[in-house]
Amino acid sequence: MPLTIVIDLNPNILRLGPVLITWHGVFSVLGIIAAARLGFWLLEKDVGSLKGSGDGLAWMVIAGLVGARLLYVWENFRLFAGGQILRIFALTEGGISQWGGLFGAMVGAYIWARLSKFSFWKIIDAGGAGAMIGLAIGRVGDIINGEHHGSPTNLPWGVEYVNPNTLGEPGKVVHPEVAYEMVLCLAILGLMLPFHQRLKKRFPDGVLGLTYFGIYAAGRFLLSFMRTDPSVFLGLRQAQLASALMVVIAVIAVPVLFRLAARGAEPAPATPSRV
C-alpha cells in the first residue's frame, strides 16, 4: 500500500527497578497535564479564581485511575481468575479503560464540586474541552505501542508494526484506529473551542460539556467497528457500550438542563397584596 506507515519503535522506553516506563505511560501523563491546563483555564473563566477551592485535579485523577482499572478488570476478568486476583493491583503491567477513566474522572469532579460548593455542571463544561485535548495526546502513546488492534485494511493507507516488542500485530497492515480517534478529538476541539465562551453564554451549565462528550461518544462508537476487541454484549464491544451510555446520558440530560434553566428564568408569580 503506498501510504502504509511502518512503525519500528519499542513500546518500552526504560525500566527503573520494578517500574517500566512506556510510551503509553508518558503520553498518558502528558495528556492529563494538557487536559488539566485547558480545563482549569476554561473553568476559571467561568467561576473566577480556583484558589482555595480544593485539589480538584487530585480527585479527578485518582477517581479516573480507579475507574479506568475497574472497567478494564471487568472486561478482562478471565485474566484475574484462578488465583490471579492480586494482579488487579499490578498497574505496571498495563491495562486501563479509557471510558472507565472518563467516567471515574466525572465522579471525582462531582466530589470536588460538592466539597468546593460550586456547580458540577460548570466543571463538565470545562472538562469536555479538556478531555478532547487529553485524549488526543494520550493516543500518541497507543499509536507508538500498537495497542488496541485495528482490523486489516485494503485502503491505500494503513499502519504496520514491525518491532519485536510491539503490542501490535506484526505482518499485518491495519486501520490506524487510535489515530482516527485522535483526529476525531482534535476535530471536535477545533470546531468547538473557538466558540466555547460564546456558547457558554447561550447554553445552560452542563450542555456544552455534554455536547463535547456526546459527539465524541458517537464517533467513538462508529470507529470501534474498526477494532478487533472482543464483543461483550449483543455483538458490541465494551467501548461501544460505554459510548452508547454516554450518548444516552447526553440526549436525556441536555433537554432536562434546558428545561430547568427555562423554569429558573421564569418570573415568580406576583403575590396579591392584602387589603
N, C-alpha and C positions, 0 to 999 in steps of 0.2 A: 504494500500500500504506500503510495507516495508521501503521505503525510503522517506516517506512523512515527511516534516518538519513542525511542528506546531509552529506558531508564536503567542505569547501571550504578545505582547508589546503594550502599549498605544502609539498611534502616537503623542500625545501631551506631551511635557516634563514639561513645566510650563507656567504660564501666569504672565506677568509683566504689570499690568494695562490693557490697551487695546491691548497690544502686546502678541500674542500667539506664544510661541517658540515650534517648532515641529522638529521631526527627519528629516523631509524633508528639512526644512529650514537650520538646522545645517549642513547637508551633502551637501546641495547646496552651502553654503558658503565655506566649505572645498574644494569642487570640483573647485570652481572659483579660490581659492588660489593656489591649485595644478596646475591647467591649466595655471595660470599666471606665476608661478615659472618656470615650464618646458618650456612654450612658450617663455618667455623673455630670458631664458638661451640659448635656441637654436638661438633666433634672434640675441643676442649679439655675438654669434659665427660667424654669417653671416655678420653683419653690423658693428660690433665693439660696443663701449660703447653707451648706450642709454641715458646717462645723458644729460639733456638739450633738449631732443627731444620731450618734451610734455608728458602729462599724458595719455598714451595710454590705460592703464587699465581702467581708469575712462570712457573714450569714449566707450570702448567695453562693459563694464558692464552696463552703463546707456542705451546705444542703445540696448544691449541684453535684458535687463529687459523690455524695451518698446516693443520690437519685440515679446518677449515671451508672454506678456499680450495681445497684439493686436491680435495675431493669436488665442489665447485661446478664446477671446471675439468673434472673427469671427466664430469660430467653435461652440460656445455655446451661440449664440446671443439670443436665447429664454430666457436665464436666466436673460437677461438685458432689456427685452422688458416690456411694460406695466408699465411705470413709474419707472423702476428699473435701469435707465441708470447710476445713480451715483454709483451703485455697481461696475462699471468698476474700480473705484479707491479704492475699498475695498481689498487691497492686502493682508491684514492679513487673509482673508477668503480662501486664496489659489487660484490656477487657473493660471497656466502658461503653455506655449507650448515649448517643448524642441527645436523643429525646428525653432520656432519663435525667440528663444533666440540665436540660432546659426546664423541665417540669420541677426538678428539685430546686433550681435557682428561683423559680417563681414562689415556691414555698418559703425559701429564705427571704425573698423580698417582702412577702406578707408578714413574716415575723418581724423584720426590720421596720416595716411601716407601723405595725402595732406598737412596737417599743418606742419609735420616734414620733408617733402621733401625727403622721401626715398620710396623704392619700396613697393607698396601694396602687390605684389606677394611674397615678402620675408616674410611679416607678415603671409600670408596664409600658407606658408611652415612651419613656426614655430607653427602657430596656429593649424594646423592639428594634430600634435602630442599632443599639449597641450589640445585640445578638447577631445581627447580619454581618457586621464587620468582624466580630469574633469568630463566627462560623467560617467565614471566607478564609481568614488567616489560618485557622486550625486545620482546614482541609489541605493546606500545602503539605503538612506532615503526612497525611494519609496518602497523598499522591506519590510522595517520595517512597513511602514504605510499601506501597502496593496493597494496602488494606482495603476491605470492602470490595471484593472482586466484582468487576464489571462482566457482563456477558460478552461472548465473542461478537465481533462486528465485521461486516463486509463493506462498511463505508470507507471512503477514501482516507479517513483519519482513524487513529486508534493509539493505544499505548501498549508497549511490550516491556516486561520486566525480565532482566537477564542476570541480575546479581545473585550469587549463590545463597545469600542470606535474605533475599526478598520475601516479603509476605504475599507477594503476588503469585501469578501462575506462569512460570517461565515457559516459553514456547508458544504462548497464545497472544494474539492481538485482540485486545478487548476494548469495550467502551470505557473511556476515562470518566466514569460516572461521578466520582467525587469531584472531578474538575468541573463537570456540568453543574454540580451543586454550588461550587464556589462562584461560578458565573451567575447562577441564579441569585445568590445572596448579594453580590455586587450590583446586579441589575436592579434589584428591589431597592437597595440603598441609594443607588444613583438616581432612581426615578422619584423617590420619596423624600430623601433627606433635604434637598434644596427647598422643599415646601413644608418641612416639618413644623416650623414655628407658625406659619400661616394656617396650616391645618389644625394645629393645637388650639388656635383661637376660634375655629369654627366648630370643632368637634367636642363632645363631652369627654372628660377624662377617661382614658382606657380604650377609646375607639381607635385611635391612631396606632397604639401598640398592638392591639388585636388584629388590625389590618396588616401590619408587618408580618406577624406570626401566621395569620391565616393564609396570606398569599404564599409565604414560604412553604407552609404545610401542604398546600395544594400542589405546588410544584414538586416538592419532595415526594409526594405520593406517586406522581407520574414517573419521576426519574427512577424510583426504586424498582420499577419493572425491568430496568437495565442492570440490575444486580443479580447475583446468584445466591443471595441469602435464602435460607430455607423458609418455607411458609409455616406459619404457626396457627392460623385460623382462617377458614374459608378461602384458602389459597393465597392469602395475603401475608406479607412479611411483617415483622414486628414494627419496623419503621413506618410501614404503611398504616398499620392500625393506630399508632401514635399520631401520625399525621392526620388521619381521619378524625381522631378525637379532637385535635386542635382546631380543625376546620369547623366541627360541630360546635365547639365552645365559642368560637368567634361568631358564627352565624346566629347563635342564640343570644350571646351576651351583647353584641353591638346594638340590636334594636332595643333591648332592655335598657341599656345605658342612655340611648337617645330618649326613650320614654321617661325615664327617671329625671333626666335633665329638663325635659319639657315640663314635667309636673312641678319641678322645683322652681321653674321660671314663672309659673302662673301666679298672678297676684292673689293674695289672700282675700277671701270674700269679706266685704265690709260688714262690720258688726253694727246692727241698728242701735242707735242711742236710746237710752231710757228717757222717758218723759217724766 
